[in-house]
Amino acid sequence: MTAKAKIKVIKKSEIKNIEPVQDVEKKTKQQAAREVVSTVSNWVNEFKDRRREETKQAFENLFSNKPQTNSV
């Protein structure tokens, strides 16, 4: 825990001088759903691409033209 917590005192006269917060653009449910679907689709595509690249590298390492020596 902190030794001393900071407390800001706001007087009633100062409250009237505070500017109201501007509203953020509200998105429709359809727009929000599209963004979610797009984000998840991008994640899935990136995962598939990464997995393909890893598989390609594994095959290249497995079937390389270099002769392997057995160290028994």
ROTI-503167 format. One line per 2 residues: number of its first residue (from 1); for each residue x, y, z of N, C-alpha, C. Coordinates in steps of 0.02 Angstrom, whole numbers, padded with zeros to 5 digits, always signed. Example, Ala and Ser with C-alpha at 12.3 -4.5 7.8 and 13.67 -1.06 7.14 Angstrom:
2
1) +00660 -00284 +00390 +00615 -00225 +00390 +00660 -00165 +00390 | +00642 -00112 +00354 +00684 -00053 +00357 +00645 +00002 +00394
***
This chain:
72
1) +00042 -00059 +00000 +00000 +00000 +00000 +00044 +00062 +00000 | +00016 +00115 -00026 +00053 +00177 -00026 +00047 +00210 +00042
3) +00097 +00246 +00060 +00097 +00279 +00125 +00045 +00335 +00127 | +00044 +00376 +00075 -00004 +00431 +00073 -00039 +00431 +00005
5) -00104 +00427 +00006 -00142 +00430 -00056 -00157 +00503 -00071 | -00156 +00521 -00135 -00170 +00590 -00154 -00245 +00599 -00162
7) -00271 +00651 -00135 -00341 +00668 -00139 -00347 +00738 -00167 | -00387 +00745 -00220 -00396 +00811 -00250 -00464 +00838 -00228
9) -00464 +00896 -00199 -00526 +00928 -00176 -00552 +00972 -00232 | -00614 +00962 -00250 -00646 +01003 -00302 -00702 +01042 -00269
11) -00698 +01107 -00276 -00748 +01150 -00246 -00807 +01157 -00294 | -00865 +01173 -00266 -00925 +01179 -00307 -00918 +01231 -00362
13) -00883 +01284 -00347 -00874 +01336 -00398 -00831 +01311 -00457 | -00786 +01264 -00444 -00744 +01236 -00497 -00782 +01187 -00540
15) -00832 +01155 -00513 -00870 +01105 -00551 -00905 +01138 -00610 | -00930 +01198 -00602 -00965 +01232 -00655 -00918 +01251 -00712
17) -00855 +01261 -00698 -00806 +01281 -00748 -00779 +01223 -00790 | -00792 +01163 -00768 -00766 +01104 -00804 -00806 +01095 -00868
19) -00771 +01085 -00923 -00805 +01075 -00988 -00831 +01004 -00992 | -00890 +00994 -01019 -00917 +00927 -01026 -00877 +00886 -01076
21) -00873 +00822 -01064 -00836 +00777 -01107 -00875 +00767 -01171 | -00840 +00770 -01227 -00873 +00761 -01291 -00889 +00687 -01301
23) -00947 +00674 -01328 -00968 +00605 -01340 -00927 +00575 -01397 | -00908 +00514 -01387 -00872 +00477 -01438 -00924 +00452 -01488
25) -00904 +00447 -01550 -00951 +00423 -01601 -00978 +00354 -01581 | -01043 +00350 -01582 -01073 +00286 -01565 -01081 +00246 -01628
27) -01061 +00184 -01624 -01065 +00140 -01682 -01129 +00098 -01676 | -01156 +00082 -01733 -01214 +00040 -01733 -01192 -00031 -01716
29) -01239 -00071 -01697 -01223 -00140 -01680 -01194 -00176 -01740 | -01219 -00160 -01798 -01195 -00193 -01859 -01123 -00174 -01873
31) -01105 -00111 -01864 -01036 -00090 -01875 -00989 -00122 -01824 | -01010 -00125 -01762 -00969 -00156 -01710 -00959 -00231 -01725
33) -01012 -00264 -01747 -01007 -00335 -01763 -00960 -00345 -01822 | -00962 -00301 -01871 -00917 -00307 -01929 -00845 -00301 -01907
35) -00831 -00253 -01863 -00763 -00244 -01839 -00738 -00306 -01801 | -00781 -00335 -01760 -00762 -00395 -01723 -00747 -00452 -01771
37) -00791 -00462 -01819 -00781 -00516 -01868 -00717 -00505 -01907 | -00704 -00443 -01927 -00644 -00428 -01964 -00581 -00442 -01923
39) -00582 -00422 -01860 -00525 -00433 -01816 -00511 -00507 -01806 | -00564 -00545 -01793 -00555 -00617 -01781 -00532 -00651 -01846
41) -00559 -00630 -01902 -00538 -00659 -01967 -00464 -00646 -01979 | -00441 -00586 -01963 -00370 -00570 -01971 -00327 -00614 -01926
43) -00350 -00624 -01864 -00312 -00668 -01818 -00307 -00738 -01846 | -00361 -00764 -01871 -00362 -00832 -01898 -00315 -00837 -01958
45) -00318 -00788 -02003 -00274 -00789 -02062 -00201 -00785 -02043 | -00184 -00743 -01994 -00115 -00738 -01971 -00092 -00803 -01940
47) -00136 -00836 -01902 -00118 -00900 -01872 -00105 -00952 -01925 | -00149 -00955 -01976 -00139 -01003 -02030 -00075 -00991 -02068
49) -00060 -00927 -02083 +00001 -00911 -02119 +00063 -00931 -02079 | +00061 -00916 -02015 +00118 -00934 -01971 +00127 -01009 -01969
51) +00072 -01045 -01965 +00076 -01118 -01961 +00102 -01147 -02026 | +00081 -01120 -02083 +00106 -01143 -02148 +00181 -01132 -02154
53) +00204 -01074 -02132 +00275 -01058 -02135 +00315 -01106 -02091 | +00290 -01121 -02032 +00325 -01167 -01987 +00328 -01237 -02017
55) +00273 -01258 -02049 +00271 -01324 -02081 +00319 -01327 -02139 | +00322 -01274 -02179 +00368 -01271 -02235 +00440 -01276 -02212
57) +00457 -01240 -02160 +00526 -01243 -02133 +00542 -01312 -02106 | +00494 -01344 -02074 +00505 -01411 -02047 +00519 -01460 -02103
59) +00480 -01457 -02157 +00492 -01502 -02213 +00560 -01489 -02246 | +00577 -01425 -02253 +00642 -01409 -02282 +00699 -01436 -02239
61) +00693 -01431 -02175 +00745 -01458 -02130 +00746 -01534 -02131 | +00688 -01565 -02137 +00683 -01638 -02136 +00712 -01668 -02199
63) +00698 -01638 -02256 +00719 -01665 -02320 +00775 -01624 -02352 | +00820 -01600 -02313 +00875 -01560 -02340 +00923 -01605 -02378
65) +00961 -01576 -02424 +01008 -01614 -02466 +01074 -01629 -02430 | +01082 -01600 -02371 +01144 -01610 -02334 +01144 -01682 -02305
67) +01200 -01717 -02313 +01203 -01783 -02282 +01210 -01775 -02206 | +01173 -01815 -02171 +01176 -01812 -02099 +01220 -01869 -02073
69) +01261 -01852 -02026 +01304 -01903 -01996 +01271 -01931 -01934 | +01280 -01995 -01926 +01252 -02026 -01865 +01305 -02024 -01810
71) +01287 -01994 -01756 +01334 -01991 -01700 +01309 -02039 -01646 | +01331 -02101 -01652 +01310 -02152 -01605 +01365 -02167 -01557
***
